Amino acid sequence: MTQVTVLTGAGRRRDWSDEERLEILREAFSPGAKVQHVARRYDISRSLIYQWRRTALRRAQAAFAPAVIDDAAEPAAVPVAPNEAEAAIVLELTDGRRLRISASTPPALAVAALRAMR
């Protein structure tokens, strides 16, 4: 005789929000924590936590551009306008564009400017 099991109700798969995933990652990788215990508490597999971490790391790496510091080259004299504050960061792109960010620039404005340069 053949046995058939019919499952009804909500499925096993859950949809975690980004905030929930981030909280689970913080908890799982905080000092002294064990991924196994956190996974058991939230009733998810350890591999899913590691997969979330890999995805988060890839996103974080894509958000940053590598900086290259050339110590061998002499710094070029960049004329600064008298009313312009001294720049803390100067980005010179290969197409000749230049972005100057002063130390007093609000972080949100600096982020917006860097995103616009992409």
Secondary structure as GFF3:
##gff-version 3
##sequence-region A 1 118
A	DSSP	alpha_helix	18	28	.	.	.	ID=ss1
A	DSSP	alpha_helix	35	42	.	.	.	ID=ss2
A	DSSP	alpha_helix	46	63	.	.	.	ID=ss3
A	DSSP	beta_strand	87	92	.	.	.	ID=ss4
A	DSSP	beta_strand	98	102	.	.	.	ID=ss5
A	DSSP	alpha_helix	107	117	.	.	.	ID=ss6
###
